[in-house]
Amino acid sequence: MRHRITFAAGLAVGYVLGAKAGRARYEQLVRSARKVADNPVVQEVAGLVGAQVGNAGRLVYDKTVEKMPVTSLRDFLARPTAEEEAEIVGWDASANGSASHRNGSAER
């Protein structure tokens, strides 16, 4: 409860100080931010950083895909559990063994 009261008090103080600063200060901050954002050097650096982040993201994605045999969440959820897999393997082994005996091709 103490944290809620502190948070509400912080909001109230912020609102009062923001209202006192007024629209003129807000406009001044917006002009300064636009001036920085429109600077060609800043735009060039932002473009380079964006390209590097994009490349890094692609690299991380590629490495993750290499290490993960699952291609989608649907594939992951469709995989059998360890118990189900043991049951399937046991069933396949017994089915293959009985089929070879029926065909007369059992190993002797």
C-alpha positions in Angstrom: 0.0 0.0 0.0 2.9 2.3 0.8 4.2 1.9 -2.8 0.9 2.9 -4.2 0.7 6.1 -2.2 4.3 6.9 -3.2 3.5 6.3 -6.8 0.3 8.5 -6.6 2.3 11.3 -4.9 4.9 11.1 -7.7 2.3 11.4 -10.3 0.8 14.4 -8.6 4.1 16.1 -8.3 5.0 15.4 -11.9 1.7 16.7 -13.1 2.0 20.0 -11.1 5.6 20.5 -12.2 4.7 19.7 -15.8 1.8 22.1 -15.7 4.0 24.9 -14.3 6.6 24.3 -17.0 3.8 24.9 -19.5 3.4 24.7 -23.2 6.4 27.0 -24.0 8.9 24.7 -22.4 7.3 21.7 -24.2 7.6 23.5 -27.5 11.3 24.3 -26.7 12.0 20.7 -26.0 10.3 19.5 -29.2 12.3 22.0 -31.3 15.6 20.9 -29.7 14.7 17.2 -30.3 13.8 17.9 -34.0 17.0 19.9 -34.5 19.0 16.9 -33.2 17.0 14.4 -35.2 17.3 16.4 -38.4 21.1 16.6 -38.1 22.6 14.6 -41.1 25.3 13.1 -38.8 22.7 11.8 -36.4 20.7 10.4 -39.3 23.8 8.7 -40.8 24.7 7.2 -37.4 21.1 6.1 -36.9 21.1 4.4 -40.3 24.4 2.5 -39.5 23.2 1.4 -36.1 19.9 0.3 -37.6 21.7 -1.8 -40.2 24.0 -3.3 -37.6 21.1 -4.2 -35.4 19.2 -5.7 -38.3 22.3 -7.8 -39.2 22.8 -8.9 -35.6 19.2 -9.9 -35.3 19.5 -12.0 -38.4 22.7 -13.6 -37.2 21.1 -14.5 -33.9 18.0 -15.9 -35.7 20.2 -18.0 -38.0 22.3 -19.4 -35.1 19.1 -20.2 -33.2 17.6 -22.0 -36.1 20.7 -24.1 -36.6 20.7 -25.2 -33.0 16.9 -25.8 -32.7 15.5 -28.7 -34.6 12.0 -27.3 -34.3 10.8 -25.0 -37.0 7.6 -23.8 -35.4 5.6 -23.9 -32.2 3.2 -26.3 -33.9 6.1 -28.7 -34.6 7.2 -28.4 -31.0 3.8 -29.1 -29.6 3.3 -32.0 -32.0 6.4 -33.8 -30.9 5.8 -36.9 -28.7 6.8 -36.9 -25.1 9.6 -39.3 -24.0 7.0 -41.8 -22.8 5.1 -41.6 -26.0 8.2 -41.9 -28.1 9.3 -45.1 -26.2 5.8 -46.5 -26.7 6.0 -45.8 -30.4 9.5 -47.3 -30.8 8.4 -50.4 -28.9 5.3 -50.7 -31.0 7.3 -50.3 -34.3 9.8 -52.9 -33.2 7.1 -55.4 -32.3 5.2 -54.6 -35.5 8.3 -55.1 -37.7 9.3 -58.3 -35.9 5.9 -59.9 -36.4 5.7 -58.8 -40.0 9.0 -60.4 -40.8 7.8 -63.7 -39.2 4.6 -63.6 -41.2 6.5 -63.1 -44.5 8.8 -66.0 -43.7 11.8 -63.8 -43.8 12.7 -64.0 -40.2 16.5 -64.1 -39.5 17.7 -67.5 -38.4 
